[in-house]
Amino acid sequence: MGIQDRDYYRRETSGSLWLTGRAPVTLGIVLANVAVFIAQMVSALGLPEGGLESVLALIPQKVFSDFQAWRLVTATFCHGGPWHLLWNMLFLWWFGRELEALHGSREFLVFYLIAGIVSSLAWALATMAAAPQLPAMMLGSSGAVMAVTVLYTLYNPRHPIRLYFLFPIEMRWFVLIYLGVDFYGLFGPGYSPVAHVAHLAGAAYAVIYKYTDLRVGRLFARRLVRPRLRVLRPEPEPDLDLPRPDSLDEVLEQRMDVVLAKIAREGPHSLTDQERQILDEASRRLRNRRE
């Protein structure tokens, strides 16, 4: 059995670009946003008082006075117009796929939803503190998408992109410019309808997530796994030494299974240099077979 026959390999590589198994959560979030936007447009024509937006949008008074906490999540799936939707989904698609491949689909989904809640809650609290009597409403996934963009940048600060599809710029400078605009919009003169607080809160959550290792899977593991009061004989570590050139391919495949299981459980960033050597050797042998 080769590497292409294993479940780890099939889940991460099967499918075409849009129907791929590599980033199902990212694709699902994009499709959910598009579906909700279409429902917004349709409901605005047939329903009074704003249609679906009046039920899903983030309205601070509704959250804190009427306890409609679901708006902290549902507002991140609504958008104010096609361009608002387009740019948010483009950034989510570009960077979300890479983070999902790095952390796993379940962890990425939790990260995205929590980022949306944190950014929405920060904006609602700031709005209530600044002008509690004035009506205010927020739509959009910009806070959660900002968290995705910042987290990707923390992993790939020198990755080049093209600003407005024309000007090459590294991710770190792009994010700093974007955050600078948000700071100016928040503290500068005049009023801006953009939810700058939500953007900055999403960025702050991404920084905290990265540098405090807030992965939900690891946090739950720490809580659920408790030491038992038993005396156990220490088990030897699995032998991960690379096999000699004359050894059987089965030995390498067994060791590769151990490494692939660790990737599925903890992500590729958890591999040691020795485990990466095993994957490199397995890839080399697979290429030789194909040639």
Secondary structure as the mmCIF struct_conf table of DSSP 4:
data_model
#
loop_
_struct_conf.conf_type_id
_struct_conf.id
_struct_conf.beg_label_comp_id
_struct_conf.beg_label_asym_id
_struct_conf.beg_label_seq_id
_struct_conf.end_label_comp_id
_struct_conf.end_label_asym_id
_struct_conf.end_label_seq_id
HELX_RH_3T_P HELX_RH_3T_P1 ILE A 3 ASP A 5
BEND BEND1 ARG A 6 ARG A 6
HELX_RH_AL_P HELX_RH_AL_P1 ASP A 7 THR A 13
BEND BEND2 GLY A 15 GLY A 15
BEND BEND3 LEU A 17 LEU A 17
TURN_TY1_P TURN_TY1_P1 TRP A 18 LEU A 19
BEND BEND4 GLY A 21 ARG A 22
HELX_RH_AL_P HELX_RH_AL_P2 PRO A 24 GLY A 46
BEND BEND5 LEU A 47 PRO A 48
TURN_TY1_P TURN_TY1_P2 GLU A 49 LEU A 52
HELX_RH_AL_P HELX_RH_AL_P3 GLU A 53 LEU A 56
BEND BEND6 ALA A 57 ALA A 57
STRN STRN1 LEU A 58 LEU A 58
HELX_RH_AL_P HELX_RH_AL_P4 PRO A 60 PHE A 64
TURN_TY1_P TURN_TY1_P3 SER A 65 SER A 65
BEND BEND7 ASP A 66 ASP A 66
TURN_TY1_P TURN_TY1_P4 ALA A 69 TRP A 70
HELX_RH_AL_P HELX_RH_AL_P5 ARG A 71 THR A 74
HELX_RH_3T_P HELX_RH_3T_P2 ALA A 75 PHE A 77
BEND BEND8 GLY A 80 GLY A 81
HELX_RH_AL_P HELX_RH_AL_P6 PRO A 82 HIS A 103
HELX_RH_AL_P HELX_RH_AL_P7 SER A 105 ALA A 130
TURN_TY1_P TURN_TY1_P5 PRO A 132 GLN A 133
BEND BEND9 LEU A 134 LEU A 134
STRN STRN2 MET A 138 MET A 138
BEND BEND10 SER A 141 SER A 141
HELX_RH_AL_P HELX_RH_AL_P8 SER A 142 TYR A 155
TURN_TY1_P TURN_TY1_P6 PRO A 157 ARG A 158
STRN STRN3 PRO A 160 LEU A 163
TURN_TY1_P TURN_TY1_P7 TYR A 164 LEU A 166
STRN STRN4 PHE A 167 GLU A 170
HELX_RH_AL_P HELX_RH_AL_P9 MET A 171 PHE A 187
BEND BEND11 GLY A 188 GLY A 190
BEND BEND12 VAL A 194 VAL A 194
HELX_RH_AL_P HELX_RH_AL_P10 HIS A 196 THR A 212
TURN_TY1_P TURN_TY1_P8 ASP A 213 ASP A 213
HELX_RH_AL_P HELX_RH_AL_P11 VAL A 216 LEU A 224
BEND BEND13 LEU A 229 LEU A 229
HELX_LH_PP_P HELX_LH_PP_P1 ARG A 233 PRO A 238
HELX_LH_PP_P HELX_LH_PP_P2 ASP A 241 ARG A 244
TURN_TY1_P TURN_TY1_P9 PRO A 245 ASP A 246
BEND BEND14 SER A 247 SER A 247
HELX_RH_AL_P HELX_RH_AL_P12 ASP A 249 GLU A 266
HELX_RH_3T_P HELX_RH_3T_P3 PRO A 268 SER A 270
HELX_RH_AL_P HELX_RH_AL_P13 ASP A 273 ARG A 290
#
